[in-house]
């Protein structure tokens, strides 16, 4: 099952699609907060699946409409750094023996094709294609990676836009990770039963040229292990987004220039769809 939110920012309609047909899921989510928010991810998926199977959702006209982030109002966006050996190498960092984590403010989330602003003073705005997931169950002190995998509701595509100069101002990375519009998510969430998270190709193109071409099979910590390990130190809640790190090929490696106004970044994830962002110069 594929879930999307389509419409103007702040007015998105929850939608179910098979890639060709689109159906309005508003009736299915009405009792769970009215959107694909935390209550829906905790309780609403079975009802939505039942309505889809019974053919009881009305059609939705998606033609020409904006695509929003498919997850509404997450409590947290938790990111994993240096989770591919090739990216750790290009960053000049040792292979992590435990999770490298940082947080992004939920307010940085935008739709997958929304424009992304470069902050004044930025000289090193960078791209990071990432495999993301949304939690479907509360996870705390789990006993295994298998329990971690079972707590995931679905998977999505994330661009962890980063400003490397800001990121390196302090030992913690938050200053370079939380610019406005720096977390494009989507276009959809693919439910966990319909994709193999250990074999998903990820690609980034900048102005039509391939920059990243990786696969989740190369992650140091797989998604089940990530949830298991995170749950030892924090509590993950339904609707939380976790972004699992990026493969090699970012501008920080020195092979390609950093982003400038007018640049077009396109992301692709096998089974997850694609994103397209035009970067512009923010005035403030």
RAQUI-V188324 format. One record per residue. RES is the residue in one letter. OMEGA is omega in whole degrees, 0 to 359 (999 if undefined). NEAR is the number of other ideal C-beta (glycine too) atoms within 8 Angstrom. Layout:
res=RES omega=OMEGA near=NEAR
res=RES omega=OMEGA near=NEAR
This chain:
res=X omega=181 near=9
res=X omega=184 near=12
res=X omega=180 near=16
res=X omega=171 near=17
res=X omega=189 near=16
res=X omega=179 near=13
res=X omega=180 near=9
res=X omega=182 near=6
res=X omega=181 near=9
res=X omega=181 near=4
res=X omega=184 near=6
res=X omega=174 near=12
res=X omega=174 near=11
res=X omega=189 near=16
res=X omega=170 near=14
res=X omega=181 near=13
res=X omega=169 near=13
res=X omega=181 near=5
res=X omega=178 near=4
res=X omega=178 near=4
res=X omega=182 near=6
res=X omega=182 near=12
res=X omega=180 near=12
res=X omega=182 near=12
res=X omega=185 near=14
res=X omega=182 near=9
res=X omega=182 near=9
res=X omega=184 near=11
res=X omega=187 near=15
res=X omega=182 near=7
res=X omega=182 near=4
res=X omega=179 near=11
res=X omega=173 near=8
res=X omega=182 near=7
res=X omega=176 near=11
res=X omega=179 near=12
res=X omega=185 near=13
res=X omega=181 near=12
res=X omega=178 near=11
res=X omega=183 near=17
res=X omega=178 near=15
res=X omega=192 near=12
res=X omega=195 near=8
res=X omega=183 near=13
res=X omega=180 near=11
res=X omega=179 near=7
res=X omega=180 near=9
res=X omega=179 near=15
res=X omega=180 near=9
res=X omega=180 near=8
res=X omega=177 near=12
res=X omega=181 near=11
res=X omega=180 near=6
res=X omega=180 near=6
res=X omega=186 near=5
res=X omega=177 near=4
res=X omega=180 near=12
res=X omega=178 near=6
res=X omega=180 near=8
res=X omega=178 near=10
res=X omega=182 near=6
res=X omega=187 near=9
res=X omega=174 near=4
res=X omega=184 near=2
res=X omega=177 near=8
res=X omega=174 near=10
res=X omega=177 near=11
res=X omega=172 near=12
res=X omega=187 near=12
res=X omega=182 near=13
res=X omega=183 near=15
res=X omega=168 near=12
res=X omega=176 near=9
res=X omega=176 near=13
res=X omega=185 near=8
res=X omega=169 near=10
res=X omega=186 near=15
res=X omega=185 near=13
res=X omega=179 near=14
res=X omega=180 near=14
res=X omega=173 near=10
res=X omega=186 near=13
res=X omega=172 near=13
res=X omega=183 near=14
res=X omega=182 near=8
res=X omega=177 near=10
res=X omega=176 near=14
res=X omega=180 near=13
res=X omega=181 near=9
res=X omega=176 near=11
res=X omega=181 near=9
res=X omega=184 near=4
res=X omega=176 near=7
res=X omega=177 near=4
res=X omega=182 near=7
res=X omega=173 near=12
res=X omega=172 near=3
res=X omega=183 near=5
res=X omega=167 near=9
res=X omega=187 near=9
res=X omega=169 near=9
res=X omega=182 near=10
res=X omega=169 near=9
res=X omega=179 near=13
res=X omega=179 near=7
res=X omega=179 near=10
res=X omega=177 near=5
res=X omega=183 near=13
res=X omega=173 near=12
res=X omega=177 near=11
res=X omega=187 near=13
res=X omega=181 near=16
res=X omega=179 near=10
res=X omega=177 near=11
res=X omega=181 near=8
res=X omega=184 near=15
res=X omega=172 near=11
res=X omega=184 near=12
res=X omega=172 near=11
res=X omega=181 near=7
res=X omega=180 near=4
res=X omega=175 near=11
res=X omega=187 near=6
res=X omega=176 near=11
res=X omega=191 near=12
res=X omega=178 near=13
res=X omega=173 near=14
res=X omega=174 near=10
res=X omega=183 near=16
res=X omega=173 near=14
res=X omega=182 near=16
res=X omega=174 near=13
res=X omega=178 near=15
res=X omega=180 near=17
res=X omega=176 near=18
res=X omega=179 near=12
res=X omega=173 near=9
res=X omega=181 near=10
res=X omega=176 near=13
res=X omega=178 near=8
res=X omega=179 near=5
res=X omega=185 near=12
res=X omega=185 near=5
res=X omega=174 near=8
res=X omega=178 near=10
res=X omega=175 near=7
res=X omega=178 near=13
res=X omega=179 near=18
res=X omega=181 near=12
res=X omega=181 near=7
res=X omega=183 near=13
res=X omega=179 near=16
res=X omega=183 near=13
res=X omega=188 near=12
res=X omega=183 near=14
res=X omega=181 near=16
res=X omega=182 near=19
res=X omega=167 near=13
res=X omega=178 near=15
res=X omega=180 near=13
res=X omega=187 near=14
res=X omega=172 near=14
res=X omega=192 near=15
res=X omega=178 near=12
res=X omega=177 near=10
res=X omega=181 near=12
res=X omega=185 near=11
res=X omega=176 near=7
res=X omega=179 near=7
res=X omega=178 near=6
res=X omega=174 near=2
res=X omega=193 near=6
res=X omega=192 near=9
res=X omega=183 near=9
res=X omega=180 near=11
res=X omega=186 near=14
res=X omega=190 near=14
res=X omega=176 near=9
res=X omega=176 near=13
res=X omega=178 near=8
res=X omega=185 near=12
res=X omega=179 near=12
res=X omega=172 near=13
res=X omega=182 near=18
res=X omega=176 near=15
res=X omega=25 near=17
res=X omega=186 near=12
res=X omega=166 near=12
res=X omega=176 near=15
res=X omega=185 near=13
res=X omega=191 near=11
res=X omega=182 near=13
res=X omega=188 near=3
res=X omega=180 near=8
res=X omega=175 near=9
res=X omega=185 near=5
res=X omega=182 near=14
res=X omega=179 near=8
res=X omega=180 near=9
res=X omega=176 near=15
res=X omega=181 near=10
res=X omega=182 near=19
res=X omega=172 near=12
res=X omega=172 near=14
res=X omega=175 near=12
res=X omega=184 near=13
res=X omega=175 near=6
res=X omega=181 near=6
res=X omega=182 near=6
res=X omega=177 near=7
res=X omega=179 near=11
res=X omega=177 near=14
res=X omega=186 near=8
res=X omega=181 near=15
res=X omega=181 near=9
res=X omega=176 near=14
res=X omega=182 near=6
res=X omega=179 near=9
res=X omega=177 near=12
res=X omega=177 near=10
res=X omega=179 near=10
res=X omega=190 near=10
res=X omega=178 near=16
res=X omega=178 near=13
res=X omega=178 near=10
res=X omega=180 near=14
res=X omega=179 near=19
res=X omega=183 near=14
res=X omega=178 near=12
res=X omega=184 near=14
res=X omega=176 near=14
res=X omega=186 near=7
res=X omega=183 near=5
res=X omega=176 near=7
res=X omega=175 near=7
res=X omega=183 near=15
res=X omega=176 near=10
res=X omega=182 near=12
res=X omega=176 near=17
res=X omega=177 near=13
res=X omega=172 near=17
res=X omega=178 near=17
res=X omega=202 near=14
res=X omega=177 near=14
res=X omega=187 near=14
res=X omega=173 near=13
res=X omega=182 near=14
res=X omega=174 near=11
res=X omega=180 near=12
res=X omega=182 near=14
res=X omega=181 near=14
res=X omega=181 near=10
res=X omega=177 near=10
res=X omega=182 near=4
res=X omega=185 near=5
res=X omega=178 near=7
res=X omega=173 near=5
res=X omega=186 near=9
res=X omega=178 near=12
res=X omega=177 near=8
res=X omega=182 near=7
res=X omega=178 near=7
res=X omega=178 near=10
res=X omega=177 near=11
res=X omega=177 near=15
res=X omega=179 near=12
res=X omega=177 near=17
res=X omega=174 near=15
res=X omega=182 near=14
res=X omega=180 near=8
res=X omega=184 near=7
res=X omega=182 near=13
res=X omega=186 near=10
res=X omega=176 near=10
res=X omega=175 near=15
res=X omega=179 near=10
res=X omega=168 near=14
res=X omega=182 near=9
res=X omega=181 near=15
res=X omega=180 near=10
res=X omega=174 near=7
res=X omega=178 near=9
res=X omega=181 near=4
res=X omega=999 near=3
